[in-house]
C-alpha cells in the first residue's frame, strides 16, 4: 500500500490547486519522504526515487534545490552503501 501511495504522489500533487500545491507538498509529502529515506528496504528506496523525480518538475528548480536536493544526496549515500546488491 505504501508503494502505491507514494507512486501516486506526483500525480496527486500536480492536480492540486496552485494556491495550495507548495504548502501541501512541504507539509504533507516531503516529511514522509524524509522519514523513509533511511528505510533499508530497496523497494522503498526505489519508490522514493520515483517520487522525488516526479515532484521535481512540480516544485521547479529553485524549490528543488532548497527542499529535495538534500533528500537526494542522503538517498544516494544510502544506496551506495548497499554495495553491488543494489540494482
LINJOSUL-V441501 format. One line per field, one symbol per residue. ss: DSSP state (2 for helix, 1 for strand, 0 for the rest). Layout:
ss = ???
//
This chain:
ss = 022222222222220002222222222222222222000002222222222222222220222222222222222222222022200
//
